[in-house]
Amino acid sequence: MSPDPGVVDVQALEEELTQRAGTERSGRAARTLPHPVDGLRQTVVALRGGAALGEHESPGPASLLVLRGRVRLVAGEEVFALGTHEFAPLPDRRHSLHADEDSVVLLSIAVSDRAPLT
């Protein structure tokens, strides 16, 4: 029996993206997962220790699940330290993400299919 094309081996994807992040100049690599539900976008992001996703706005309500490692979510003066298997909603304001060590996160964003992504 062949695997369902919608099934993703997240552990294998973590390893692949971590390896890619180690060779990328930016120190990061990502893949958006296929999803049959309109309005939900989920992306696995690997960050090499010391790498960051610069300050940005979220295109919609979002959450972050740390699959591996330690990261800091920075929103203005607030800093949220998150470790493996910790989950947090993303603030509805400009924020950035910094990897304190090699890390992999699952970013989930609710996006309107009526509004373009920015």
C-alpha positions in Angstrom: 0.0 0.0 0.0 1.5 3.4 -1.0 1.5 6.3 1.5 -1.2 8.9 1.2 0.2 11.9 -0.8 -1.0 14.2 2.0 1.0 12.5 4.7 4.2 14.2 5.7 7.0 12.5 7.7 7.7 15.6 9.9 10.8 14.0 11.5 12.4 13.4 8.1 11.4 16.9 7.0 13.0 18.4 10.2 16.2 16.6 9.3 16.2 17.7 5.7 15.5 21.3 6.5 18.0 21.4 9.4 20.7 20.1 6.9 19.7 22.8 4.3 19.6 25.6 6.9 23.2 24.6 7.8 24.3 25.4 4.3 22.1 28.4 3.5 23.7 31.8 3.9 20.5 33.0 5.8 20.8 30.1 8.2 17.3 29.0 7.5 15.2 26.7 5.3 11.4 26.2 5.1 8.7 24.2 3.4 5.0 24.9 3.4 3.0 21.8 4.0 0.2 20.7 1.6 -3.1 21.3 3.2 -6.6 20.6 2.0 -8.3 23.2 4.2 -8.7 26.7 2.7 -7.5 29.4 5.0 -4.8 27.5 6.9 -1.1 27.7 5.9 1.4 25.6 7.9 5.1 25.9 7.3 8.0 24.0 8.9 11.0 26.3 9.4 14.5 25.3 10.4 16.9 27.9 11.8 20.6 27.4 12.4 21.6 28.6 15.9 22.0 32.4 15.7 19.7 32.8 12.7 16.5 34.9 12.7 13.3 35.7 10.9 13.5 39.5 10.9 10.7 41.7 12.2 7.5 41.3 10.2 3.7 41.5 10.4 1.7 38.3 10.3 -0.8 38.0 7.5 -3.4 36.6 9.9 -3.9 34.9 13.3 -0.9 32.6 13.8 0.8 30.3 16.2 4.2 28.7 16.7 5.1 25.2 17.9 8.7 24.5 18.6 9.5 21.0 17.2 13.1 21.1 18.2 15.5 23.6 19.8 15.2 26.9 21.6 13.9 30.1 20.1 13.0 33.7 21.3 9.9 35.4 20.0 10.4 39.1 20.2 7.5 41.6 20.0 8.4 45.1 20.9 9.7 45.1 24.4 8.4 41.6 25.1 10.5 38.5 24.7 9.1 35.0 24.9 11.5 32.1 25.3 10.2 28.8 23.9 11.7 25.3 23.9 11.0 22.0 22.3 7.3 21.1 22.3 6.2 24.5 23.5 3.4 26.3 21.8 2.5 30.0 21.7 0.1 32.2 19.8 1.9 34.9 17.8 1.3 38.5 18.9 -0.9 40.6 16.6 1.9 43.1 16.1 5.3 43.2 14.5 7.5 40.5 15.8 10.7 38.5 15.0 12.0 35.0 15.8 15.6 34.2 16.9 17.1 30.7 17.2 19.3 30.3 20.3 20.4 26.9 19.0 19.6 24.9 15.9 15.8 24.8 15.9 12.8 23.7 13.9 9.3 25.3 14.3 5.9 24.7 12.9 4.3 28.0 11.9 0.5 27.9 11.5 -1.3 30.9 9.9 -5.0 31.5 9.3 -5.2 33.3 6.0 -8.3 34.7 4.3 -8.7 33.3 0.8 -10.3 36.6 -0.1 -7.3 38.8 0.9 -3.9 38.6 -0.8 -0.9 37.6 1.2 1.6 40.3 1.8 
